[in-house]
């Protein structure tokens, strides 16, 4: 059954909020373990990660693990006209500010070209692991950025985020991910 994207987003957000803390921790640790064992993570010298919000998979352990492994971490920064760039996190020495969406992003810093980023861990609300389909939060920042990005893209999907088929309209501008990790 196809429904509108807004309804799917609301449903997934409600399900994510209601996940018991123990289940959330177990799922997240399993996803992080799989990611860190992946060839994409092992090969990546530069990794793009968001500063997660309360409903998203906690990215702080990933950022710490990447920095401890000697990887360069880059964090997205939004710009006017729904443009997004990645800024060098410089091992946590870049000041962060909260956006109107409630997301922490670099206040300033050195922009990193897309060609220098080996792997981007892509956030989203709903995913179809079999074909890489992703339903984001609705602003289109990642779809615009990924449309010209040629590196690896991975999402980490907790149980309420996994769909077998699209229950929302998939648009031509919705960029498919190269890999979606599930438990």
Beta strands, then each sheet from edge to edge (+ up, - down):
strand 1: 46-48
strand 2: 72-79
strand 3: 83-88
strand 4: 96-98
strand 5: 104-106
strand 6: 111-112
strand 7: 119-121
strand 8: 126-128
strand 9: 133-135
strand 10: 152-156
strand 11: 179-181
sheet 1: 6+ 3- 2+ 1+ 7+ 10+ 11+
sheet 2: 4+ 5-
sheet 3: 8+ 9-
end
